[in-house]
Amino acid sequence: MRASSVVRLLIDHGLEATRLTALGHGEYHPLASNETVEGRMRNRRVTVLILPAPPDLAGD
């Protein structure tokens, strides 16, 4: 849900929805234990990966 929220925010700020994808992995790849408040805070994260545009979108 957190990744989807970030995608919606980016769309609201003008990015094309067709160029964005949300993937949720936190449940399966936590950085820390969810047993502590600190661990849960570390696990609340979003990573944004920016890839170069494919040649047909880059205007080449």
Rosetta silent file (secondary structure, phi, psi, omega in degrees, C-alpha in Angstrom):
SEQUENCE: MRASSVVRLLIDHGLEATRLTALGHGEYHPLASNETVEGRMRNRRVTVLILPAPPDLAGD
SCORE:     score description
SCORE:     0.000 S_00000001
   1 L     0.000  -34.905 -179.347    0.000    0.000    0.000 S_00000001
   2 H   -64.984  -43.741  179.049    2.880    2.362    0.736 S_00000001
   3 H   -63.457  -39.951  178.003    4.366    1.909   -2.751 S_00000001
   4 H   -63.855  -37.330  178.062    0.946    2.492   -4.330 S_00000001
   5 H   -63.631  -39.299  178.953    0.569    5.694   -2.337 S_00000001
   6 H   -66.708  -41.629  177.931    3.886    6.961   -3.688 S_00000001
   7 H   -60.980  -44.781  178.656    2.836    6.130   -7.255 S_00000001
   8 H   -60.912  -40.011  178.056   -0.442    8.040   -6.767 S_00000001
   9 H   -61.703  -45.462  179.812    1.502   11.025   -5.416 S_00000001
  10 H   -63.851  -39.677  176.695    3.813   11.018   -8.445 S_00000001
  11 H   -63.574  -43.412  178.521    0.826   10.802  -10.810 S_00000001
  12 H   -61.102  -24.056  179.674   -0.831   13.705   -8.979 S_00000001
  13 L   -99.337   15.177  169.236    2.356   15.692   -9.629 S_00000001
  14 L   105.446   -3.180  177.370    2.316   15.080  -13.372 S_00000001
  15 L   -76.542  147.408 -179.741    4.144   11.832  -14.072 S_00000001
  16 L   -73.505  128.352 -178.138    2.503    9.516  -16.593 S_00000001
  17 H   -60.023  -31.760 -178.564    0.822    6.573  -14.896 S_00000001
  18 H   -69.535  -12.205 -178.924    1.914    4.229  -17.700 S_00000001
  19 H  -100.525    4.603 -175.621    5.563    4.856  -16.772 S_00000001
  20 L  -120.598  147.009  176.296    5.182    3.891  -13.106 S_00000001
  21 L  -139.972  138.777  175.928    4.936    0.568  -11.301 S_00000001
  22 L  -109.942  129.187  176.599    4.437   -0.158   -7.619 S_00000001
  23 L  -127.195  133.007  178.695    5.920   -3.309   -6.126 S_00000001
  24 L  -108.515  119.388  179.864    5.579   -4.300   -2.498 S_00000001
  25 L  -125.245   -6.225 -173.097    8.344   -6.433   -0.997 S_00000001
  26 L   -54.615  -37.984 -179.477    8.560   -5.194    2.595 S_00000001
  27 L   -62.648  -31.858 -175.106    6.631   -8.117    3.993 S_00000001
  28 L  -101.711  -16.437 -177.815    9.121  -10.534    2.460 S_00000001
  29 L  -133.195   59.001  179.636   12.358   -8.498    2.701 S_00000001
  30 L   -67.781  148.389  175.833   12.361   -6.606    6.011 S_00000001
  31 L   -81.548  -28.945 -175.420   15.526   -4.718    6.956 S_00000001
  32 L  -143.495  171.082  178.468   14.969   -5.285   10.669 S_00000001
  33 L   -68.812  140.897  175.718   12.799   -7.272   13.056 S_00000001
  34 L   -85.183    8.331  179.963    9.189   -6.149   13.374 S_00000001
  35 L   -75.941  -19.452 -178.605    9.349   -7.073   17.053 S_00000001
  36 L  -121.273  158.655  176.787   10.491   -3.571   18.042 S_00000001
  37 H   -60.844  -42.726 -179.369    9.279   -0.053   17.257 S_00000001
  38 H   -62.316  -42.426  178.973   12.707    0.787   15.842 S_00000001
  39 H   -64.120  -43.130  177.886   12.651   -2.252   13.568 S_00000001
  40 H   -63.089  -37.092  178.137    9.172   -1.439   12.285 S_00000001
  41 H   -64.385  -41.405  178.536   10.292    2.127   11.563 S_00000001
  42 H   -64.340  -31.890 -177.544   13.263    0.852    9.515 S_00000001
  43 H   -80.878  -11.527  176.591   10.938   -1.404    7.555 S_00000001
  44 L   -87.015   90.240 -174.669    8.634    1.471    6.576 S_00000001
  45 L  -146.144  157.953  172.151   10.439    2.503    3.460 S_00000001
  46 L  -132.316  129.512  175.438    9.962    3.119   -0.226 S_00000001
  47 L  -106.265  128.200  178.814   12.774    2.719   -2.710 S_00000001
  48 L  -104.812  123.219  179.278   12.437    4.619   -5.962 S_00000001
  49 L  -110.071  119.611 -179.642   14.296    3.116   -8.897 S_00000001
  50 L  -106.002  120.792 -179.583   14.715    5.403  -11.907 S_00000001
  51 L  -109.082  152.698  176.465   15.552    3.663  -15.160 S_00000001
  52 L   -64.854  149.357  178.665   16.521    5.280  -18.463 S_00000001
  53 L   -66.797  143.119  174.068   13.683    5.649  -20.937 S_00000001
  54 L   -59.895  153.523 -176.572   13.529    2.985  -23.632 S_00000001
  55 L   -51.886  -36.065 -178.733   14.868    4.269  -26.985 S_00000001
  56 L   -70.242  -19.971  177.815   11.364    4.708  -28.445 S_00000001
  57 L   -97.489  -18.114 -176.130   10.437    7.091  -25.573 S_00000001
  58 L   -79.091   -7.405  178.420   13.745    8.943  -25.438 S_00000001
  59 L    84.166   15.206  179.391   13.132   10.686  -28.751 S_00000001
  60 L   -87.164    0.000    0.000   16.055    9.013  -30.546 S_00000001
